[in-house]
Amino acid sequence: MAESLLSQDVAPVTRSGPLARIRVMVRLRFRVMWNTLTRHPWQLVGAIIGVLYGLGILTMVLIGLVALSVADPAPARIALILAGSALVLGWMIGPILFSGMDRTLDPARLVMFPMRPDTQLAGIAVSGLLGVPGIVTIFAAAATAVTWFRSPLAVVAALLLAPVAAVTCVLASQLLVTAMSRLAGSRRFREVIGAVVLLLLVLIGPLMAGIGAGISGIMNLLPGIAEGLSWTPLGAVWAVPAEIAAGHGLLALAKLAIALATVPALFAAWRPLYLANIGTVSSGTRATARAGTGWFARFPASPRGAIAARAMTYWLRDPRYLQNILIVIVMPVVLGFASRGAELPIMFTASTVLVAALLPLAIFTDLSYDGTAFSTHVLRGVRGIDDRLGRLWANAIITVPAVLIIAVVTSVIVGRVDQLPTLLGVSGAVMLSGFGIASVSSAIFVMPVPQSGENPFASKPGAGVLSLVGTAGSFGSLFVLTLPTTGLAIAAGITNQPLWVWLTFAVGLLTGGLFCWLGVRLGARIFDRKAPDLLERLSAQG
């Protein structure tokens, strides 16, 4: 529909100037939006709610700015620079996280019409500026003049720079959206973004608790953060009126230069990306072949090397595996924010041990994630020992550095580097024993898991009971196998004697290595015996 409307509107102005074409593009955007709203009443209701929401935001902003106007100039300056910088960042990342940007005018729809790329870019920018978010941004930026009512020159500067601030937001948004446009069309990219959003939702509680607990320390950092942002494209445009109000003429001129230079710089950076997208659309095809052999060139040319290379590729590219890696990021942060005072060493220690347990046990579902692709193992007669070691190898490349880094960092944070060998001993025992347990359990259980292309966070029918049984059995076995090391670790923590510390380290690595070896050997035997049965169950699941 957009193409037919555009062809009707472009025809009369094909020989007119760029401004006429830009007006056509703006008119097209609003005509398409109006037609959509009139044909879908619920979208019209949503648009009305959006407008009311924007008016509500403007009202709250105005109230806040009036409150700042009667406060001291220094806090008002800090608040406006931080809020303005956050607004620019919100314009940049909002459309990517929430897919809310209107893409009526994009390269795919405009490439066939007789308009220069620069005209298309200007039309898209103006259309974005005249949408509800753009209009709200312009009025909000102009309303900051209220804060500087004591300085008429600062008021004039805030009013004149309001369109510059809004254009900066729009161009920054378009730049990032265009840069990510190819990735944004990828299912894997959307799934990873979904995982990031989930991670942020998980962290929001601990982060707010930590911010509330350390609010005084954070408040002391805000002036420095605001000063740094005022010299960047994010905050310069908001800092100019503040510097004028404070009587800093040279600083105001310097930051005005940054603010004004940001607009053409963003446009210059956006233009080649836009042209690259036009080339992609007009060619009609896009090469998807990748040069080289990836991880297969980094592992030995053997069955277990090939399995390790494939598993490593999954770990770094498959959203179903990436959600396990999120545990490494989330666990120490969540437990660190949740702890207080004397609890901090215990909670940080628990985070290291939990990561050492959860990542190795992820092999438990490794074979299930293969799905019917597991048939290549059976048809090629892959030995169980090669399958077990290959999967373990790839997992260890992720897990071992993660555990080491988290153990060292948490020990330094809590000031107990003397107990680092104890922590490494316990974590090593848990990690290595987990490798052995997962090598056995994954050869016994076939878990109903999301298949490739499905939502990685979806729950499959029948997965609940099996997951409960498998998890209980795996963690129960892990608890029993690591009891000797745990006992030594308790003794080391109570006595603080180096003998117990290093004994925990040695026993943890030795017993963990032994159980890992036994688990791999037993899992390989079960695999060799049950491989056809495993394939049958995987085929039924797919």
ABEGO torsion letter per residue (X at the ends): XAAAAAAAAAAAAAABBAAAAAAAAAAAAAAAAAAAAAABAAAAAAAAAAAAAAAAAAAAAAAAAAAAAABBAAAAAAAAAAAAAAAAAAAAAAAAAAGABBAABBAAAAAABBBBAAAAAAAAAAAAAABAAAAAAAAAAAAAAAAAAABAAAAAAAAAAAAAAAAAAAAAAAAAAAAAAAAAABAAAAAAAAAAAAAAAAAAAAAAAAAAAAAAAAAAAAAAAAAAAAABAAAAAAAAAAAAAAGBAAAAAAAAAAAAAAAAAAAAAAAAAAAAAAAAAAAGBBBABBBEAEAAAABBBBAAAAAAAAAAAAAAABAAAAAAAAAAAAAAAAAAAABBEAAAAAAAAAAAAAAAAAAAAAAAAAAAAAEAAAAAAAAAGBBAAAAAAAAAAAAAAAAAAAAAAAAAAAAAAAGBAAAAAAAAAAAAAAAAAAAAAAAAAAAABBBBBBBBGBBAABBBBGAAAAAAAAAAAAAAAAAAAAAAAAAAAAAAAAAGBAAAAAAAAAAAAAAAAAAAAAAAAAAAAAAAAAAAAAAAAAAAAX
